Amino acid sequence: MKRKHAATLARIYSRPIPGSIRWTDIETMFLELGAEINAREGSRICVFLFGEVRVFHRPHPSPDTDKGAVSAIRKWLEAHGVKP
């Protein structure tokens, strides 16, 4: 994994949960992990990773991901053994 993606992963696992991770950084980290990302209606995106489909909302107007989404992503990654 590239250093940038490893840094994003480390920020996802940091405590307290950060609310300032750029969504584009999370998307590129998903792609690095082997995900397929498809656009859905509005700001929704479909992420296919680990044989599962998860739907997330791209944040707007701010590019930063909210704490709830970061927490959900961390739980999903933890469940599949992805750690920083």
C-alpha positions as CSV (number, residue, x, y, z in Angstrom):
1,M,0.0,0.0,0.0
2,K,1.3,3.4,-0.9
3,R,2.3,5.8,1.9
4,K,-0.6,8.2,1.2
5,H,-3.2,5.4,1.5
6,A,-1.5,4.0,4.6
7,A,-1.7,7.5,6.1
8,T,-5.4,7.7,5.3
9,L,-6.0,4.3,6.9
10,A,-4.1,5.5,10.0
11,R,-6.3,8.6,10.3
12,I,-9.4,6.4,10.0
13,Y,-8.2,4.4,13.0
14,S,-7.1,7.3,15.1
15,R,-8.9,8.3,18.2
16,P,-10.9,10.5,18.6
17,I,-12.6,9.9,15.3
18,P,-11.5,12.7,12.9
19,G,-14.0,14.7,10.9
20,S,-11.5,16.1,8.5
21,I,-10.6,13.3,6.2
22,R,-11.1,14.2,2.5
23,W,-13.6,11.8,0.8
24,T,-11.4,11.5,-2.3
25,D,-8.6,10.1,0.0
26,I,-10.9,7.5,1.3
27,E,-12.1,6.6,-2.2
28,T,-8.6,6.2,-3.5
29,M,-7.7,4.0,-0.5
30,F,-10.7,1.8,-1.4
31,L,-9.4,1.5,-4.9
32,E,-5.9,0.6,-3.6
33,L,-7.6,-2.2,-1.6
34,G,-9.2,-3.5,-4.8
35,A,-12.6,-2.0,-4.6
36,E,-14.9,-1.2,-7.5
37,I,-16.7,2.1,-7.2
38,N,-19.9,3.0,-9.1
39,A,-21.9,6.2,-9.0
40,R,-25.5,6.0,-8.0
41,E,-28.3,8.5,-7.7
42,G,-27.3,11.9,-6.4
43,S,-24.2,11.8,-4.2
44,R,-24.4,8.1,-3.5
45,I,-21.7,5.7,-4.5
46,C,-21.6,2.0,-4.4
47,V,-18.4,0.4,-3.1
48,F,-17.9,-3.3,-3.9
49,L,-15.1,-4.7,-1.7
50,F,-14.5,-7.9,0.3
51,G,-17.4,-9.5,-1.7
52,E,-19.8,-7.0,-0.2
53,V,-21.6,-3.9,-1.4
54,R,-21.7,-0.8,0.7
55,V,-23.4,2.5,-0.2
56,F,-21.9,5.8,1.0
57,H,-22.7,9.4,0.3
58,R,-20.1,11.7,-1.0
59,P,-20.0,14.7,1.3
60,H,-21.0,18.1,-0.1
61,P,-20.5,21.0,-0.1
62,S,-17.5,20.3,2.1
63,P,-15.0,17.7,0.8
64,D,-14.5,16.3,4.4
65,T,-16.1,13.0,5.5
66,D,-18.2,13.2,8.7
67,K,-17.4,11.3,11.8
68,G,-20.3,8.8,11.4
69,A,-19.1,7.7,8.0
70,V,-15.5,7.4,9.2
71,S,-16.7,5.2,12.1
72,A,-18.7,3.0,9.7
73,I,-15.8,2.6,7.4
74,R,-13.5,1.7,10.3
75,K,-15.9,-1.0,11.5
76,W,-16.2,-2.4,8.0
77,L,-12.4,-2.5,7.5
78,E,-11.9,-4.0,11.0
79,A,-14.3,-6.8,10.3
80,H,-12.2,-7.8,7.3
81,G,-8.8,-7.5,9.0
82,V,-7.6,-4.3,7.4
83,K,-5.4,-2.5,10.0
84,P,-2.9,0.4,9.7
